[in-house]
Amino acid sequence: MTRKKPLTWYPFFVVDYRRDTYHLTLEEDAAYRRLIDEYMVTREALPNDDAALARIVGIPKTDWTRLAIKVRRFFHARNDKLWHKRCELELREQSARHNLLANAGKKGGMTTALKRNGLVSHAAARLQPRSSTLQRKKEDTIREIEEGVVDKSVDNSGQTAEKRSSEEARDEAIRGMRARRKGTG
């Protein structure tokens, strides 16, 4: 099992929080906020155990028992865990945002790798897709490269290469890089 990286920050919507917690005492509000912080930092539902919750909040269990009546209403228990609807929503949105940025980074890295290996000209790599058709073609090309087939790659002279396997393309790129280093390419 991979351990989830703890969050160093998370979005906090003050107006929504105040609207939902106006009726809490200062003690209850502080306890609730500490539980939310723990939920978001660990990225996991809280234990459904009063002793553990008292430790998270940082108060004796007797004090927690007094506060728990109001604070537990914000959570729902399932499978020995306390779940919070808004925390789960924010965590899902953060995961989706992370995946979107990671995929964009991979695509950008693919272009850099193609330029470095001489499979696409620097001028062609700078061109941005101007339409959805061009974007689809770019995505198809990336998919083909990832699947091991390079189709219609453009070399440094701007010429279209024949369809070839990624191993052949890699070997050709390495030969080209060696030739350029020696000054013969």
C-alpha positions in Angstrom: 0.0 0.0 0.0 1.4 3.4 -0.9 1.2 6.0 1.7 -0.6 9.2 0.7 1.4 12.4 0.9 0.1 14.7 3.6 -1.4 18.0 2.5 0.5 21.2 3.4 -2.6 23.3 2.6 -6.2 23.0 1.6 -8.9 25.4 0.5 -11.0 26.7 3.4 -14.2 28.5 2.7 -14.8 30.8 5.7 -18.3 31.9 4.8 -19.5 28.3 4.4 -17.8 27.3 7.7 -19.3 30.2 9.6 -22.8 29.5 8.3 -22.6 25.8 9.4 -20.9 26.5 12.8 -22.5 29.7 14.1 -24.3 27.8 16.9 -21.1 26.2 18.3 -19.3 27.4 21.4 -15.6 28.4 21.0 -14.5 25.1 22.5 -16.8 23.1 20.1 -15.7 25.2 17.2 -12.0 24.6 18.0 -12.5 20.9 18.4 -14.4 20.6 15.1 -11.7 22.7 13.2 -8.9 20.5 14.6 -10.8 17.4 13.4 -11.2 18.9 9.9 -7.5 19.8 9.8 -6.6 16.2 10.8 -8.9 14.8 8.1 -7.4 17.0 5.4 -3.8 16.6 6.4 -3.9 12.8 6.6 -6.3 12.6 3.7 -8.3 9.9 5.5 -11.5 9.5 7.4 -11.2 9.9 11.2 -11.4 6.9 13.6 -14.8 6.4 15.2 -13.3 6.2 18.7 -13.7 8.9 21.4 -10.3 8.3 22.9 -8.6 8.8 19.5 -10.7 11.8 18.7 -9.8 13.4 22.1 -6.1 12.8 21.3 -6.5 14.5 17.9 -8.3 17.5 19.4 -5.7 17.6 22.3 -8.1 17.5 25.2 -8.8 14.9 27.9 -11.5 12.3 27.1 -13.9 13.7 29.7 -13.8 17.1 28.0 -14.2 15.5 24.6 -17.3 13.5 25.8 -19.0 16.8 26.7 -18.2 18.4 23.2 -18.7 15.2 21.2 -22.5 15.5 21.2 -22.5 18.6 18.9 -19.2 18.0 17.0 -20.0 14.4 15.9 -23.1 15.7 14.1 -20.9 17.0 11.3 -19.6 13.6 10.6 -21.3 10.3 9.6 -20.1 7.0 10.8 -19.4 4.1 8.5 -17.1 1.1 8.8 -15.5 2.3 12.1 -14.6 5.6 10.5 -16.1 9.1 10.6 -16.6 10.6 7.2 -17.1 14.3 6.3 -18.9 15.2 3.1 -17.1 18.5 2.4 -13.6 17.1 3.2 -14.2 14.2 0.9 -15.4 16.5 -1.9 -12.3 18.7 -1.5 -9.9 15.7 -1.4 -11.5 14.3 -4.6 -11.2 17.7 -6.4 -7.6 18.0 -5.3 -6.9 14.5 -6.7 -8.6 15.3 -10.0 -6.6 18.6 -10.2 -3.3 16.7 -9.4 -4.1 14.1 -12.1 -4.9 16.7 -14.7 -1.6 18.6 -14.0 0.4 15.3 -13.9 -1.0 14.3 -17.3 -0.3 17.7 -18.8 3.3 17.4 -17.5 3.7 14.0 -19.1 2.5 15.4 -22.4 4.9 18.3 -22.1 7.7 16.0 -21.2 6.8 13.9 -24.3 7.4 16.9 -26.6 10.7 17.6 -24.9 11.8 14.0 -25.3 10.8 14.1 -29.0 12.9 17.3 -29.5 15.8 15.9 -27.6 15.8 12.7 -29.6 15.5 14.5 -32.9 12.1 13.0 -33.8 10.5 16.3 -34.2 11.9 19.7 -35.2 12.2 22.5 -32.7 10.0 24.7 -34.9 7.3 22.0 -35.1 7.4 21.5 -31.3 6.8 25.2 -30.7 3.7 25.2 -32.8 0.6 25.2 -30.7 -2.6 23.4 -31.9 -5.0 26.0 -33.3 -8.1 23.8 -33.5 -9.6 20.7 -31.9 -8.6 18.7 -35.0 -5.0 19.6 -34.4 -5.3 18.8 -30.7 -6.8 15.4 -31.5 -4.0 14.7 -34.0 -1.4 15.6 -31.4 -3.1 13.3 -28.8 -3.2 10.5 -31.3 0.5 10.9 -32.1 1.3 10.9 -28.4 -0.8 7.8 -27.9 1.0 6.0 -30.8 4.4 7.0 -29.3 3.4 5.6 -25.9 2.1 2.4 -27.6 5.4 1.9 -29.3 4.6 3.1 -32.8 5.9 6.4 -34.2 3.8 7.4 -37.2 4.8 10.3 -39.5 7.4 11.8 -37.1 9.1 14.9 -38.4 12.9 14.9 -38.3 15.2 18.0 -37.9 15.1 18.7 -41.6 11.3 18.8 -41.6 10.9 15.6 -43.6 8.3 13.1 -42.7 9.8 9.7 -41.7 8.2 6.4 -42.6 6.2 4.5 -40.0 8.6 2.7 -37.7 8.8 1.1 -34.4 9.9 3.1 -31.4 13.0 1.1 -31.0 14.1 2.0 -34.6 13.3 5.6 -33.9 15.3 5.6 -30.7 18.3 4.0 -32.3 18.2 6.5 -35.1 17.9 9.4 -32.7 20.9 8.1 -30.7 22.9 7.8 -33.9 22.0 11.4 -34.8 22.9 12.7 -31.4 26.3 10.9 -31.6 26.9 12.4 -35.1 26.0 15.9 -33.9 28.4 15.5 -30.9 31.2 14.5 -33.3 30.4 17.4 -35.6 29.4 15.3 -38.6 25.7 15.7 -38.3 
